[in-house]
Amino acid sequence: MPIYVYEAKDAKKSCAKCRGGFEISQSIKDDRLTACPDCGAPIERVIQAPGLTHSKTDLHYRAKRAGFHSLKRVQKGEYEKMY
């Protein structure tokens, strides 16, 4: 299911969750949310660029950015860190 991003229409009348924006997984057939699930403030869906890159380099970069490392198999039972 796709993940949609919503944020508050008016930052002054919203909670921290919808003021900063939040992600929610919804079916394409589901109606758009119109109110924050926490505080009830009016929200709107934010258009996001699709994530279409899945190359090995991109996966290593995303793991490093998240504070993890990737492993590369050197030989049977032996791995080395990818930076």
PDB file of N, CA, C and O in Angstrom, chain B, residues numbered from 101:
ATOM      1  N   MET B 101       0.837  -1.178   0.000  1.00  0.00           N
ATOM      2  CA  MET B 101       0.000   0.000   0.000  1.00  0.00           C
ATOM      3  C   MET B 101       0.881   1.240   0.000  1.00  0.00           C
ATOM      4  O   MET B 101       1.948   1.253   0.615  1.00  0.00           O
ATOM      5  N   PRO B 102       0.436   2.276  -0.686  1.00  0.00           N
ATOM      6  CA  PRO B 102       1.225   3.508  -0.737  1.00  0.00           C
ATOM      7  C   PRO B 102       1.277   4.221   0.610  1.00  0.00           C
ATOM      8  O   PRO B 102       0.384   4.077   1.445  1.00  0.00           O
ATOM      9  N   ILE B 103       2.323   4.976   0.794  1.00  0.00           N
ATOM     10  CA  ILE B 103       2.479   5.798   1.997  1.00  0.00           C
ATOM     11  C   ILE B 103       2.272   7.247   1.590  1.00  0.00           C
ATOM     12  O   ILE B 103       2.928   7.746   0.676  1.00  0.00           O
ATOM     13  N   TYR B 104       1.353   7.918   2.277  1.00  0.00           N
ATOM     14  CA  TYR B 104       1.046   9.312   1.995  1.00  0.00           C
ATOM     15  C   TYR B 104       1.529  10.190   3.135  1.00  0.00           C
ATOM     16  O   TYR B 104       1.576   9.755   4.286  1.00  0.00           O
ATOM     17  N   VAL B 105       1.891  11.435   2.813  1.00  0.00           N
ATOM     18  CA  VAL B 105       2.350  12.404   3.796  1.00  0.00           C
ATOM     19  C   VAL B 105       1.279  13.477   3.945  1.00  0.00           C
ATOM     20  O   VAL B 105       0.785  14.024   2.959  1.00  0.00           O
ATOM     21  N   TYR B 106       0.931  13.766   5.194  1.00  0.00           N
ATOM     22  CA  TYR B 106      -0.046  14.813   5.504  1.00  0.00           C
ATOM     23  C   TYR B 106       0.594  15.827   6.432  1.00  0.00           C
ATOM     24  O   TYR B 106       1.478  15.490   7.219  1.00  0.00           O
ATOM     25  N   GLU B 107       0.141  17.080   6.337  1.00  0.00           N
ATOM     26  CA  GLU B 107       0.585  18.105   7.287  1.00  0.00           C
ATOM     27  C   GLU B 107      -0.546  19.092   7.520  1.00  0.00           C
ATOM     28  O   GLU B 107      -1.496  19.165   6.740  1.00  0.00           O
ATOM     29  N   ALA B 108      -0.433  19.853   8.609  1.00  0.00           N
ATOM     30  CA  ALA B 108      -1.485  20.788   9.018  1.00  0.00           C
ATOM     31  C   ALA B 108      -1.627  21.925   8.025  1.00  0.00           C
ATOM     32  O   ALA B 108      -0.644  22.401   7.458  1.00  0.00           O
ATOM     33  N   LYS B 109      -2.871  22.355   7.823  1.00  0.00           N
ATOM     34  CA  LYS B 109      -3.118  23.522   6.978  1.00  0.00           C
ATOM     35  C   LYS B 109      -2.746  24.801   7.717  1.00  0.00           C
ATOM     36  O   LYS B 109      -2.258  25.750   7.103  1.00  0.00           O
ATOM     37  N   ASP B 110      -2.970  24.836   9.026  1.00  0.00           N
ATOM     38  CA  ASP B 110      -2.660  26.004   9.852  1.00  0.00           C
ATOM     39  C   ASP B 110      -1.819  25.547  11.037  1.00  0.00           C
ATOM     40  O   ASP B 110      -2.314  24.862  11.931  1.00  0.00           O
ATOM     41  N   ALA B 111      -0.550  25.927  11.039  1.00  0.00           N
ATOM     42  CA  ALA B 111       0.381  25.477  12.082  1.00  0.00           C
ATOM     43  C   ALA B 111      -0.025  25.959  13.475  1.00  0.00           C
ATOM     44  O   ALA B 111       0.295  25.302  14.466  1.00  0.00           O
ATOM     45  N   LYS B 112      -0.715  27.079  13.569  1.00  0.00           N
ATOM     46  CA  LYS B 112      -1.099  27.624  14.870  1.00  0.00           C
ATOM     47  C   LYS B 112      -2.197  26.808  15.543  1.00  0.00           C
ATOM     48  O   LYS B 112      -2.311  26.807  16.769  1.00  0.00           O
ATOM     49  N   LYS B 113      -3.003  26.115  14.743  1.00  0.00           N
ATOM     50  CA  LYS B 113      -4.135  25.357  15.286  1.00  0.00           C
ATOM     51  C   LYS B 113      -3.902  23.855  15.174  1.00  0.00           C
ATOM     52  O   LYS B 113      -4.837  23.102  14.901  1.00  0.00           O
ATOM     53  N   SER B 114      -2.659  23.413  15.384  1.00  0.00           N
ATOM     54  CA  SER B 114      -2.345  21.998  15.194  1.00  0.00           C
ATOM     55  C   SER B 114      -1.453  21.473  16.308  1.00  0.00           C
ATOM     56  O   SER B 114      -0.899  22.237  17.097  1.00  0.00           O
ATOM     57  N   CYS B 115      -1.329  20.151  16.355  1.00  0.00           N
ATOM     58  CA  CYS B 115      -0.449  19.513  17.339  1.00  0.00           C
ATOM     59  C   CYS B 115       0.937  19.314  16.707  1.00  0.00           C
ATOM     60  O   CYS B 115       1.134  19.594  15.524  1.00  0.00           O
ATOM     61  N   ALA B 116       1.876  18.836  17.495  1.00  0.00           N
ATOM     62  CA  ALA B 116       3.245  18.631  16.998  1.00  0.00           C
ATOM     63  C   ALA B 116       3.288  17.593  15.883  1.00  0.00           C
ATOM     64  O   ALA B 116       4.103  17.700  14.967  1.00  0.00           O
ATOM     65  N   LYS B 117       2.412  16.585  15.955  1.00  0.00           N
ATOM     66  CA  LYS B 117       2.409  15.526  14.935  1.00  0.00           C
ATOM     67  C   LYS B 117       2.065  16.083  13.560  1.00  0.00           C
ATOM     68  O   LYS B 117       2.809  15.867  12.603  1.00  0.00           O
ATOM     69  N   CYS B 118       0.945  16.798  13.450  1.00  0.00           N
ATOM     70  CA  CYS B 118       0.532  17.261  12.117  1.00  0.00           C
ATOM     71  C   CYS B 118       1.252  18.542  11.699  1.00  0.00           C
ATOM     72  O   CYS B 118       1.312  18.846  10.508  1.00  0.00           O
ATOM     73  N   ARG B 119       1.790  19.290  12.640  1.00  0.00           N
ATOM     74  CA  ARG B 119       2.556  20.491  12.299  1.00  0.00           C
ATOM     75  C   ARG B 119       3.829  20.104  11.572  1.00  0.00           C
ATOM     76  O   ARG B 119       4.214  20.756  10.600  1.00  0.00           O
ATOM     77  N   GLY B 120       4.488  19.046  12.034  1.00  0.00           N
ATOM     78  CA  GLY B 120       5.727  18.585  11.408  1.00  0.00           C
ATOM     79  C   GLY B 120       5.499  17.665  10.229  1.00  0.00           C
ATOM     80  O   GLY B 120       6.436  17.356   9.493  1.00  0.00           O
ATOM     81  N   GLY B 121       4.265  17.222  10.040  1.00  0.00           N
ATOM     82  CA  GLY B 121       3.955  16.285   8.969  1.00  0.00           C
ATOM     83  C   GLY B 121       4.104  14.855   9.445  1.00  0.00           C
ATOM     84  O   GLY B 121       4.980  14.551  10.255  1.00  0.00           O
ATOM     85  N   PHE B 122       3.246  13.975   8.942  1.00  0.00           N
ATOM     86  CA  PHE B 122       3.316  12.565   9.315  1.00  0.00           C
ATOM     87  C   PHE B 122       2.967  11.705   8.116  1.00  0.00           C
ATOM     88  O   PHE B 122       2.303  12.158   7.184  1.00  0.00           O
ATOM     89  N   GLU B 123       3.422  10.457   8.149  1.00  0.00           N
ATOM     90  CA  GLU B 123       3.184   9.507   7.076  1.00  0.00           C
ATOM     91  C   GLU B 123       2.130   8.509   7.519  1.00  0.00           C
ATOM     92  O   GLU B 123       2.063   8.147   8.694  1.00  0.00           O
ATOM     93  N   ILE B 124       1.307   8.064   6.579  1.00  0.00           N
ATOM     94  CA  ILE B 124       0.306   7.048   6.866  1.00  0.00           C
ATOM     95  C   ILE B 124       0.154   6.159   5.640  1.00  0.00           C
ATOM     96  O   ILE B 124       0.151   6.642   4.508  1.00  0.00           O
ATOM     97  N   SER B 125       0.029   4.869   5.873  1.00  0.00           N
ATOM     98  CA  SER B 125      -0.161   3.908   4.793  1.00  0.00           C
ATOM     99  C   SER B 125      -1.660   3.763   4.536  1.00  0.00           C
ATOM    100  O   SER B 125      -2.423   3.416   5.437  1.00  0.00           O
ATOM    101  N   GLN B 126      -2.071   4.033   3.298  1.00  0.00           N
ATOM    102  CA  GLN B 126      -3.470   3.964   2.911  1.00  0.00           C
ATOM    103  C   GLN B 126      -3.610   3.280   1.564  1.00  0.00           C
ATOM    104  O   GLN B 126      -2.703   3.329   0.734  1.00  0.00           O
ATOM    105  N   SER B 127      -4.736   2.651   1.356  1.00  0.00           N
ATOM    106  CA  SER B 127      -5.057   2.098   0.051  1.00  0.00           C
ATOM    107  C   SER B 127      -5.355   3.254  -0.904  1.00  0.00           C
ATOM    108  O   SER B 127      -5.782   4.325  -0.474  1.00  0.00           O
ATOM    109  N   ILE B 128      -5.132   3.037  -2.169  1.00  0.00           N
ATOM    110  CA  ILE B 128      -5.432   4.055  -3.168  1.00  0.00           C
ATOM    111  C   ILE B 128      -6.937   4.342  -3.178  1.00  0.00           C
ATOM    112  O   ILE B 128      -7.360   5.450  -3.506  1.00  0.00           O
ATOM    113  N   LYS B 129      -7.728   3.355  -2.822  1.00  0.00           N
ATOM    114  CA  LYS B 129      -9.188   3.497  -2.825  1.00  0.00           C
ATOM    115  C   LYS B 129      -9.710   4.268  -1.616  1.00  0.00           C
ATOM    116  O   LYS B 129     -10.845   4.745  -1.640  1.00  0.00           O
ATOM    117  N   ASP B 130      -8.909   4.399  -0.559  1.00  0.00           N
ATOM    118  CA  ASP B 130      -9.341   5.125   0.643  1.00  0.00           C
ATOM    119  C   ASP B 130      -9.458   6.617   0.361  1.00  0.00           C
ATOM    120  O   ASP B 130      -8.721   7.168  -0.457  1.00  0.00           O
ATOM    121  N   ASP B 131     -10.392   7.258   1.048  1.00  0.00           N
ATOM    122  CA  ASP B 131     -10.522   8.713   0.946  1.00  0.00           C
ATOM    123  C   ASP B 131      -9.352   9.392   1.638  1.00  0.00           C
ATOM    124  O   ASP B 131      -8.754   8.839   2.561  1.00  0.00           O
ATOM    125  N   ARG B 132      -9.033  10.595   1.182  1.00  0.00           N
ATOM    126  CA  ARG B 132      -7.980  11.380   1.834  1.00  0.00           C
ATOM    127  C   ARG B 132      -8.408  11.738   3.245  1.00  0.00           C
ATOM    128  O   ARG B 132      -9.594  11.925   3.519  1.00  0.00           O
ATOM    129  N   LEU B 133      -7.428  11.833   4.142  1.00  0.00           N
ATOM    130  CA  LEU B 133      -7.725  12.313   5.484  1.00  0.00           C
ATOM    131  C   LEU B 133      -7.960  13.820   5.422  1.00  0.00           C
ATOM    132  O   LEU B 133      -7.310  14.517   4.643  1.00  0.00           O
ATOM    133  N   THR B 134      -8.868  14.315   6.224  1.00  0.00           N
ATOM    134  CA  THR B 134      -9.135  15.751   6.257  1.00  0.00           C
ATOM    135  C   THR B 134      -8.832  16.347   7.625  1.00  0.00           C
ATOM    136  O   THR B 134      -8.713  17.565   7.766  1.00  0.00           O
ATOM    137  N   ALA B 135      -8.705  15.476   8.644  1.00  0.00           N
ATOM    138  CA  ALA B 135      -8.427  15.942  10.001  1.00  0.00           C
ATOM    139  C   ALA B 135      -7.347  15.075  10.626  1.00  0.00           C
ATOM    140  O   ALA B 135      -7.262  13.879  10.348  1.00  0.00           O
ATOM    141  N   CYS B 136      -6.526  15.679  11.467  1.00  0.00           N
ATOM    142  CA  CYS B 136      -5.461  14.966  12.170  1.00  0.00           C
ATOM    143  C   CYS B 136      -6.083  13.913  13.093  1.00  0.00           C
ATOM    144  O   CYS B 136      -7.031  14.217  13.816  1.00  0.00           O
ATOM    145  N   PRO B 137      -5.564  12.681  13.079  1.00  0.00           N
ATOM    146  CA  PRO B 137      -6.100  11.644  13.953  1.00  0.00           C
ATOM    147  C   PRO B 137      -5.892  11.953  15.445  1.00  0.00           C
ATOM    148  O   PRO B 137      -6.633  11.439  16.283  1.00  0.00           O
ATOM    149  N   ASP B 138      -4.910  12.769  15.784  1.00  0.00           N
ATOM    150  CA  ASP B 138      -4.626  13.078  17.187  1.00  0.00           C
ATOM    151  C   ASP B 138      -5.410  14.282  17.708  1.00  0.00           C
ATOM    152  O   ASP B 138      -6.048  14.201  18.757  1.00  0.00           O
ATOM    153  N   CYS B 139      -5.362  15.399  16.976  1.00  0.00           N
ATOM    154  CA  CYS B 139      -5.946  16.635  17.499  1.00  0.00           C
ATOM    155  C   CYS B 139      -7.182  17.108  16.738  1.00  0.00           C
ATOM    156  O   CYS B 139      -7.891  17.987  17.226  1.00  0.00           O
ATOM    157  N   GLY B 140      -7.463  16.555  15.561  1.00  0.00           N
ATOM    158  CA  GLY B 140      -8.632  16.937  14.789  1.00  0.00           C
ATOM    159  C   GLY B 140      -8.464  18.191  13.940  1.00  0.00           C
ATOM    160  O   GLY B 140      -9.424  18.645  13.317  1.00  0.00           O
ATOM    161  N   ALA B 141      -7.254  18.761  13.905  1.00  0.00           N
ATOM    162  CA  ALA B 141      -7.001  19.959  13.100  1.00  0.00           C
ATOM    163  C   ALA B 141      -7.074  19.615  11.605  1.00  0.00           C
ATOM    164  O   ALA B 141      -6.764  18.488  11.219  1.00  0.00           O
ATOM    165  N   PRO B 142      -7.477  20.569  10.767  1.00  0.00           N
ATOM    166  CA  PRO B 142      -7.530  20.324   9.319  1.00  0.00           C
ATOM    167  C   PRO B 142      -6.127  20.041   8.756  1.00  0.00           C
ATOM    168  O   PRO B 142      -5.166  20.744   9.069  1.00  0.00           O
ATOM    169  N   ILE B 143      -6.033  19.007   7.927  1.00  0.00           N
ATOM    170  CA  ILE B 143      -4.758  18.629   7.307  1.00  0.00           C
ATOM    171  C   ILE B 143      -4.948  18.496   5.806  1.00  0.00           C
ATOM    172  O   ILE B 143      -6.070  18.427   5.305  1.00  0.00           O
ATOM    173  N   GLU B 144      -3.809  18.462   5.092  1.00  0.00           N
ATOM    174  CA  GLU B 144      -3.831  18.257   3.647  1.00  0.00           C
ATOM    175  C   GLU B 144      -2.717  17.307   3.253  1.00  0.00           C
ATOM    176  O   GLU B 144      -1.691  17.217   3.927  1.00  0.00           O
ATOM    177  N   ARG B 145      -2.930  16.603   2.157  1.00  0.00           N
ATOM    178  CA  ARG B 145      -1.919  15.661   1.663  1.00  0.00           C
ATOM    179  C   ARG B 145      -0.836  16.440   0.946  1.00  0.00           C
ATOM    180  O   ARG B 145      -1.128  17.367   0.190  1.00  0.00           O
ATOM    181  N   VAL B 146       0.405  16.071   1.176  1.00  0.00           N
ATOM    182  CA  VAL B 146       1.555  16.731   0.566  1.00  0.00           C
ATOM    183  C   VAL B 146       2.071  15.843  -0.564  1.00  0.00           C
ATOM    184  O   VAL B 146       2.261  14.641  -0.377  1.00  0.00           O
ATOM    185  N   ILE B 147       2.295  16.430  -1.721  1.00  0.00           N
ATOM    186  CA  ILE B 147       2.815  15.686  -2.860  1.00  0.00           C
ATOM    187  C   ILE B 147       4.291  15.388  -2.622  1.00  0.00           C
ATOM    188  O   ILE B 147       5.069  16.283  -2.288  1.00  0.00           O
ATOM    189  N   GLN B 148       4.667  14.128  -2.796  1.00  0.00           N
ATOM    190  CA  GLN B 148       6.044  13.682  -2.598  1.00  0.00           C
ATOM    191  C   GLN B 148       6.576  13.062  -3.884  1.00  0.00           C
ATOM    192  O   GLN B 148       5.820  12.488  -4.667  1.00  0.00           O
ATOM    193  N   ALA B 149       7.860  13.180  -4.091  1.00  0.00           N
ATOM    194  CA  ALA B 149       8.502  12.514  -5.226  1.00  0.00           C
ATOM    195  C   ALA B 149       8.540  11.011  -4.959  1.00  0.00           C
ATOM    196  O   ALA B 149       8.806  10.599  -3.830  1.00  0.00           O
ATOM    197  N   PRO B 150       8.282  10.191  -5.964  1.00  0.00           N
ATOM    198  CA  PRO B 150       8.317   8.745  -5.745  1.00  0.00           C
ATOM    199  C   PRO B 150       9.735   8.255  -5.516  1.00  0.00           C
ATOM    200  O   PRO B 150      10.681   8.782  -6.101  1.00  0.00           O
ATOM    201  N   GLY B 151       9.883   7.264  -4.680  1.00  0.00           N
ATOM    202  CA  GLY B 151      11.194   6.660  -4.424  1.00  0.00           C
ATOM    203  C   GLY B 151      11.415   5.501  -5.374  1.00  0.00           C
ATOM    204  O   GLY B 151      10.935   4.395  -5.125  1.00  0.00           O
ATOM    205  N   LEU B 152      12.126   5.737  -6.447  1.00  0.00           N
ATOM    206  CA  LEU B 152      12.296   4.709  -7.470  1.00  0.00           C
ATOM    207  C   LEU B 152      13.702   4.146  -7.543  1.00  0.00           C
ATOM    208  O   LEU B 152      13.956   3.250  -8.348  1.00  0.00           O
ATOM    209  N   THR B 153      14.622   4.639  -6.732  1.00  0.00           N
ATOM    210  CA  THR B 153      15.996   4.153  -6.806  1.00  0.00           C
ATOM    211  C   THR B 153      16.196   2.995  -5.842  1.00  0.00           C
ATOM    212  O   THR B 153      15.909   3.101  -4.650  1.00  0.00           O
ATOM    213  N   HIS B 154      16.691   1.894  -6.376  1.00  0.00           N
ATOM    214  CA  HIS B 154      16.954   0.726  -5.545  1.00  0.00           C
ATOM    215  C   HIS B 154      18.281   0.076  -5.928  1.00  0.00           C
ATOM    216  O   HIS B 154      18.428  -1.141  -5.819  1.00  0.00           O
ATOM    217  N   SER B 155      19.223   0.858  -6.365  1.00  0.00           N
ATOM    218  CA  SER B 155      20.506   0.287  -6.732  1.00  0.00           C
ATOM    219  C   SER B 155      21.274  -0.102  -5.474  1.00  0.00           C
ATOM    220  O   SER B 155      20.960   0.378  -4.385  1.00  0.00           O
ATOM    221  N   LYS B 156      22.266  -0.957  -5.613  1.00  0.00           N
ATOM    222  CA  LYS B 156      23.063  -1.376  -4.452  1.00  0.00           C
ATOM    223  C   LYS B 156      23.753  -0.185  -3.799  1.00  0.00           C
ATOM    224  O   LYS B 156      23.845  -0.122  -2.573  1.00  0.00           O
ATOM    225  N   THR B 157      24.237   0.753  -4.597  1.00  0.00           N
ATOM    226  CA  THR B 157      24.896   1.943  -4.060  1.00  0.00           C
ATOM    227  C   THR B 157      23.928   2.752  -3.208  1.00  0.00           C
ATOM    228  O   THR B 157      24.287   3.229  -2.132  1.00  0.00           O
ATOM    229  N   ASP B 158      22.711   2.903  -3.688  1.00  0.00           N
ATOM    230  CA  ASP B 158      21.701   3.657  -2.948  1.00  0.00           C
ATOM    231  C   ASP B 158      21.372   2.966  -1.627  1.00  0.00           C
ATOM    232  O   ASP B 158      21.223   3.635  -0.605  1.00  0.00           O
ATOM    233  N   LEU B 159      21.257   1.644  -1.634  1.00  0.00           N
ATOM    234  CA  LEU B 159      20.951   0.910  -0.405  1.00  0.00           C
ATOM    235  C   LEU B 159      22.076   1.056   0.620  1.00  0.00           C
ATOM    236  O   LEU B 159      21.809   1.205   1.812  1.00  0.00           O
ATOM    237  N   HIS B 160      23.330   1.015   0.165  1.00  0.00           N
ATOM    238  CA  HIS B 160      24.470   1.194   1.073  1.00  0.00           C
ATOM    239  C   HIS B 160      24.470   2.609   1.650  1.00  0.00           C
ATOM    240  O   HIS B 160      24.735   2.795   2.837  1.00  0.00           O
ATOM    241  N   TYR B 161      24.175   3.596   0.821  1.00  0.00           N
ATOM    242  CA  TYR B 161      24.144   4.987   1.266  1.00  0.00           C
ATOM    243  C   TYR B 161      23.052   5.188   2.317  1.00  0.00           C
ATOM    244  O   TYR B 161      23.288   5.821   3.345  1.00  0.00           O
ATOM    245  N   ARG B 162      21.848   4.646   2.057  1.00  0.00           N
ATOM    246  CA  ARG B 162      20.739   4.811   2.997  1.00  0.00           C
ATOM    247  C   ARG B 162      21.031   4.106   4.312  1.00  0.00           C
ATOM    248  O   ARG B 162      20.672   4.622   5.370  1.00  0.00           O
ATOM    249  N   ALA B 163      21.672   2.945   4.280  1.00  0.00           N
ATOM    250  CA  ALA B 163      22.019   2.235   5.513  1.00  0.00           C
ATOM    251  C   ALA B 163      23.038   3.045   6.319  1.00  0.00           C
ATOM    252  O   ALA B 163      22.912   3.165   7.538  1.00  0.00           O
ATOM    253  N   LYS B 164      24.033   3.593   5.648  1.00  0.00           N
ATOM    254  CA  LYS B 164      25.056   4.394   6.333  1.00  0.00           C
ATOM    255  C   LYS B 164      24.439   5.642   6.945  1.00  0.00           C
ATOM    256  O   LYS B 164      24.766   6.006   8.074  1.00  0.00           O
ATOM    257  N   ARG B 165      23.549   6.302   6.209  1.00  0.00           N
ATOM    258  CA  ARG B 165      22.903   7.511   6.694  1.00  0.00           C
ATOM    259  C   ARG B 165      22.031   7.217   7.922  1.00  0.00           C
ATOM    260  O   ARG B 165      21.879   8.076   8.790  1.00  0.00           O
ATOM    261  N   ALA B 166      21.466   6.023   7.998  1.00  0.00           N
ATOM    262  CA  ALA B 166      20.623   5.636   9.130  1.00  0.00           C
ATOM    263  C   ALA B 166      21.443   5.124  10.306  1.00  0.00           C
ATOM    264  O   ALA B 166      20.877   4.760  11.336  1.00  0.00           O
ATOM    265  N   GLY B 167      22.773   5.091  10.172  1.00  0.00           N
ATOM    266  CA  GLY B 167      23.629   4.659  11.274  1.00  0.00           C
ATOM    267  C   GLY B 167      23.971   3.179  11.244  1.00  0.00           C
ATOM    268  O   GLY B 167      24.520   2.655  12.213  1.00  0.00           O
ATOM    269  N   PHE B 168      23.658   2.495  10.148  1.00  0.00           N
ATOM    270  CA  PHE B 168      23.964   1.079  10.010  1.00  0.00           C
ATOM    271  C   PHE B 168      25.065   0.894   8.981  1.00  0.00           C
ATOM    272  O   PHE B 168      25.521   1.859   8.367  1.00  0.00           O
ATOM    273  N   HIS B 169      25.484  -0.331   8.797  1.00  0.00           N
ATOM    274  CA  HIS B 169      26.424  -0.625   7.732  1.00  0.00           C
ATOM    275  C   HIS B 169      25.914  -1.847   6.970  1.00  0.00           C
ATOM    276  O   HIS B 169      25.140  -2.645   7.497  1.00  0.00           O
ATOM    277  N   SER B 170      26.357  -1.974   5.740  1.00  0.00           N
ATOM    278  CA  SER B 170      25.998  -3.112   4.907  1.00  0.00           C
ATOM    279  C   SER B 170      27.154  -4.089   4.903  1.00  0.00           C
ATOM    280  O   SER B 170      28.305  -3.706   5.109  1.00  0.00           O
ATOM    281  N   LEU B 171      26.844  -5.353   4.669  1.00  0.00           N
ATOM    282  CA  LEU B 171      27.872  -6.382   4.611  1.00  0.00           C
ATOM    283  C   LEU B 171      27.989  -6.924   3.191  1.00  0.00           C
ATOM    284  O   LEU B 171      26.994  -7.071   2.481  1.00  0.00           O
ATOM    285  N   LYS B 172      29.219  -7.217   2.795  1.00  0.00           N
ATOM    286  CA  LYS B 172      29.494  -7.809   1.492  1.00  0.00           C
ATOM    287  C   LYS B 172      30.118  -9.171   1.734  1.00  0.00           C
ATOM    288  O   LYS B 172      31.049  -9.296   2.530  1.00  0.00           O
ATOM    289  N   ARG B 173      29.614 -10.191   1.055  1.00  0.00           N
ATOM    290  CA  ARG B 173      30.155 -11.541   1.236  1.00  0.00           C
ATOM    291  C   ARG B 173      31.498 -11.656   0.523  1.00  0.00           C
ATOM    292  O   ARG B 173      31.584 -11.432  -0.684  1.00  0.00           O
ATOM    293  N   VAL B 174      32.536 -12.003   1.263  1.00  0.00           N
ATOM    294  CA  VAL B 174      33.871 -12.170   0.703  1.00  0.00           C
ATOM    295  C   VAL B 174      34.049 -13.610   0.244  1.00  0.00           C
ATOM    296  O   VAL B 174      34.469 -13.863  -0.885  1.00  0.00           O
ATOM    297  N   GLN B 175      33.735 -14.530   1.106  1.00  0.00           N
ATOM    298  CA  GLN B 175      33.737 -15.948   0.786  1.00  0.00           C
ATOM    299  C   GLN B 175      32.771 -16.634   1.731  1.00  0.00           C
ATOM    300  O   GLN B 175      32.165 -15.978   2.579  1.00  0.00           O
ATOM    301  N   LYS B 176      32.619 -17.927   1.602  1.00  0.00           N
ATOM    302  CA  LYS B 176      31.630 -18.633   2.401  1.00  0.00           C
ATOM    303  C   LYS B 176      31.875 -18.419   3.901  1.00  0.00           C
ATOM    304  O   LYS B 176      32.930 -18.771   4.427  1.00  0.00           O
ATOM    305  N   GLY B 177      30.877 -17.833   4.575  1.00  0.00           N
ATOM    306  CA  GLY B 177      30.979 -17.609   6.013  1.00  0.00           C
ATOM    307  C   GLY B 177      31.804 -16.392   6.412  1.00  0.00           C
ATOM    308  O   GLY B 177      32.029 -16.173   7.602  1.00  0.00           O
ATOM    309  N   GLU B 178      32.261 -15.593   5.446  1.00  0.00           N
ATOM    310  CA  GLU B 178      33.076 -14.418   5.761  1.00  0.00           C
ATOM    311  C   GLU B 178      32.517 -13.189   5.056  1.00  0.00           C
ATOM    312  O   GLU B 178      32.272 -13.196   3.850  1.00  0.00           O
ATOM    313  N   TYR B 179      32.321 -12.121   5.853  1.00  0.00           N
ATOM    314  CA  TYR B 179      31.752 -10.882   5.322  1.00  0.00           C
ATOM    315  C   TYR B 179      32.620  -9.710   5.733  1.00  0.00           C
ATOM    316  O   TYR B 179      33.357  -9.785   6.716  1.00  0.00           O
ATOM    317  N   GLU B 180      32.529  -8.621   4.973  1.00  0.00           N
ATOM    318  CA  GLU B 180      33.222  -7.390   5.345  1.00  0.00           C
ATOM    319  C   GLU B 180      32.232  -6.236   5.291  1.00  0.00           C
ATOM    320  O   GLU B 180      31.245  -6.279   4.558  1.00  0.00           O
ATOM    321  N   LYS B 181      32.513  -5.206   6.081  1.00  0.00           N
ATOM    322  CA  LYS B 181      31.639  -4.033   6.126  1.00  0.00           C
ATOM    323  C   LYS B 181      31.779  -3.223   4.848  1.00  0.00           C
ATOM    324  O   LYS B 181      32.874  -3.072   4.307  1.00  0.00           O
ATOM    325  N   MET B 182      30.652  -2.704   4.375  1.00  0.00           N
ATOM    326  CA  MET B 182      30.649  -1.776   3.249  1.00  0.00           C
ATOM    327  C   MET B 182      30.429  -0.376   3.821  1.00  0.00           C
ATOM    328  O   MET B 182      29.532  -0.180   4.640  1.00  0.00           O
ATOM    329  N   TYR B 183      31.228   0.585   3.404  1.00  0.00           N
ATOM    330  CA  TYR B 183      31.083   1.942   3.925  1.00  0.00           C
ATOM    331  C   TYR B 183      30.536   2.852   2.871  1.00  0.00           C
ATOM    332  O   TYR B 183      30.343   4.041   3.122  1.00  0.00           O
TER     333      TYR B 183
END
